[in-house]
Amino acid sequence: MAVDITLLFKASVKTVKTRNKAIGIGFDSTKDEIFKKSRPKSGFSTRAKEVISNITKLKDFLLQHRRDYVNAGSLISSDLTRMTDSERDQIDQDAQIFMRTCSDAIKQLRAEAGKQVITPQVKEHRGGVLDLIEVYLKGVCKLYSEQRAIRVKRVVDKKRLSRLEPEQHGTTDRSPPKEQASEEKVVKEENSEKTVPDVQDSSLSLWEDSRAEDELSPEEIQMFEQENQRLVSEMSSLVDEVRQIEGKVVEISRLQEIFTEKVLQQETEIDSIHQLVVGATENVKEGNEDIREAIKNNAGFRVWILFFLVMCSFSLLFLDWYDS
């Protein structure tokens, strides 16, 4: 059965501290701390947090101005909150520069992490952090691409409506004859309050005049039919063009997303190639140093052989002279 001896342990620790104080032994808190203070953060974590905060700022900015940005060409939005085309173009330019800068910062962090001498666990951890940051950046890039596609689609719709406005004005210009006929009918109704014979004569004359005005000649009927056919053909061609443009806009947005993903993938491949090139350069340097050392060793060996042969020659000459 387990026994709780916490109080006994605390009393023993207190006794040891009191005895050490009485003897004069100091208590170094920095050495005897069980839970030591955390080590200072490295530059990698600080820069990674900075990149994440910058991406978050870009995402918040896009979401904050999403409504004004995508309302390009909207006829319902108010003039007070409407954003100009120059401001939208400036947002596009700044967002692209910002995303490119964040991508370069991630690339630089990856290169520095590969050059530093660290444990495999820390290296793997930093690689996972950079992968997550890249995924986050891809999400923000996708959000920007969707907003841009919506903006382009609404601009195309606005251009289509602006092309239809002159034709609508032409149709409204043809309505005054009908309005004149209605005014004449009102005049007839007002004149009906007169005396009976005058009313009959005036009503008959007005009815004949209005009937003569309402009747169209065959040439005018044929002209209106041709114009109607022309308008129908133009409307059908406009509808086909709008559908084609919408399909192209959607395809452009999809290709832009694929292009962004491919660029980010190429960055990782370029980083790996760069690391391989750096390793190959270091291997070449080490090989050159080994070759130089081998050449030096070979030269020293030749000198020793030459020295040995010279000494042997002198020895033989000395022996020959001594024997003679």
Contacts in CASP RR format, 6 or more apart in sequence:
PFRMAT RR
TARGET T0000
AUTHOR 0000-0000-0000
METHOD contacts of the structure
MODEL  1
MAVDITLLFKASVKTVKTRNKAIGIGFDSTKDEIFKKSRPKSGFSTRAKE
VISNITKLKDFLLQHRRDYVNAGSLISSDLTRMTDSERDQIDQDAQIFMR
TCSDAIKQLRAEAGKQVITPQVKEHRGGVLDLIEVYLKGVCKLYSEQRAI
RVKRVVDKKRLSRLEPEQHGTTDRSPPKEQASEEKVVKEENSEKTVPDVQ
DSSLSLWEDSRAEDELSPEEIQMFEQENQRLVSEMSSLVDEVRQIEGKVV
EISRLQEIFTEKVLQQETEIDSIHQLVVGATENVKEGNEDIREAIKNNAG
FRVWILFFLVMCSFSLLFLDWYDS
17 27 0 8 1.000
20 26 0 8 1.000
20 27 0 8 1.000
21 27 0 8 1.000
44 109 0 8 1.000
44 112 0 8 1.000
44 113 0 8 1.000
44 126 0 8 1.000
47 105 0 8 1.000
47 109 0 8 1.000
48 109 0 8 1.000
48 129 0 8 1.000
48 130 0 8 1.000
48 133 0 8 1.000
51 102 0 8 1.000
51 105 0 8 1.000
51 106 0 8 1.000
51 109 0 8 1.000
51 133 0 8 1.000
52 133 0 8 1.000
52 136 0 8 1.000
54 98 0 8 1.000
54 101 0 8 1.000
54 102 0 8 1.000
54 105 0 8 1.000
55 102 0 8 1.000
55 133 0 8 1.000
55 136 0 8 1.000
55 137 0 8 1.000
55 140 0 8 1.000
58 95 0 8 1.000
58 98 0 8 1.000
58 99 0 8 1.000
58 102 0 8 1.000
58 140 0 8 1.000
59 140 0 8 1.000
59 143 0 8 1.000
62 69 0 8 1.000
62 95 0 8 1.000
62 140 0 8 1.000
62 143 0 8 1.000
62 144 0 8 1.000
62 147 0 8 1.000
63 143 0 8 1.000
65 83 0 8 1.000
65 91 0 8 1.000
66 147 0 8 1.000
67 81 0 8 1.000
68 77 0 8 1.000
68 81 0 8 1.000
68 82 0 8 1.000
68 83 0 8 1.000
69 83 0 8 1.000
69 88 0 8 1.000
69 91 0 8 1.000
69 147 0 8 1.000
69 151 0 8 1.000
70 147 0 8 1.000
70 150 0 8 1.000
70 151 0 8 1.000
70 154 0 8 1.000
71 77 0 8 1.000
71 82 0 8 1.000
71 83 0 8 1.000
71 154 0 8 1.000
72 83 0 8 1.000
72 85 0 8 1.000
72 88 0 8 1.000
72 151 0 8 1.000
72 154 0 8 1.000
72 155 0 8 1.000
72 158 0 8 1.000
73 154 0 8 1.000
73 155 0 8 1.000
73 157 0 8 1.000
73 158 0 8 1.000
74 154 0 8 1.000
75 161 0 8 1.000
88 151 0 8 1.000
92 148 0 8 1.000
95 144 0 8 1.000
99 137 0 8 1.000
99 140 0 8 1.000
99 141 0 8 1.000
99 144 0 8 1.000
102 137 0 8 1.000
103 137 0 8 1.000
103 263 0 8 1.000
103 264 0 8 1.000
103 267 0 8 1.000
106 130 0 8 1.000
106 133 0 8 1.000
106 134 0 8 1.000
106 137 0 8 1.000
106 267 0 8 1.000
107 267 0 8 1.000
107 270 0 8 1.000
107 271 0 8 1.000
109 126 0 8 1.000
109 130 0 8 1.000
110 127 0 8 1.000
110 130 0 8 1.000
110 268 0 8 1.000
110 271 0 8 1.000
111 271 0 8 1.000
111 274 0 8 1.000
111 275 0 8 1.000
113 123 0 8 1.000
113 126 0 8 1.000
113 127 0 8 1.000
113 130 0 8 1.000
114 123 0 8 1.000
114 275 0 8 1.000
115 278 0 8 1.000
118 126 0 8 1.000
134 264 0 8 1.000
134 268 0 8 1.000
137 264 0 8 1.000
138 260 0 8 1.000
138 261 0 8 1.000
138 264 0 8 1.000
141 257 0 8 1.000
141 260 0 8 1.000
142 257 0 8 1.000
142 260 0 8 1.000
145 253 0 8 1.000
145 256 0 8 1.000
145 257 0 8 1.000
145 260 0 8 1.000
146 253 0 8 1.000
148 253 0 8 1.000
148 256 0 8 1.000
149 249 0 8 1.000
149 250 0 8 1.000
149 252 0 8 1.000
149 253 0 8 1.000
149 256 0 8 1.000
152 249 0 8 1.000
152 252 0 8 1.000
153 246 0 8 1.000
153 249 0 8 1.000
156 242 0 8 1.000
156 245 0 8 1.000
156 246 0 8 1.000
156 249 0 8 1.000
157 242 0 8 1.000
160 238 0 8 1.000
160 241 0 8 1.000
160 242 0 8 1.000
163 238 0 8 1.000
164 238 0 8 1.000
167 231 0 8 1.000
167 234 0 8 1.000
177 213 0 8 1.000
180 213 0 8 1.000
181 210 0 8 1.000
181 213 0 8 1.000
181 214 0 8 1.000
184 206 0 8 1.000
184 209 0 8 1.000
184 210 0 8 1.000
185 210 0 8 1.000
187 206 0 8 1.000
188 202 0 8 1.000
188 203 0 8 1.000
188 206 0 8 1.000
188 207 0 8 1.000
188 210 0 8 1.000
191 199 0 8 1.000
191 202 0 8 1.000
191 203 0 8 1.000
191 206 0 8 1.000
192 199 0 8 1.000
192 203 0 8 1.000
193 199 0 8 1.000
194 202 0 8 1.000
216 224 0 8 1.000
END
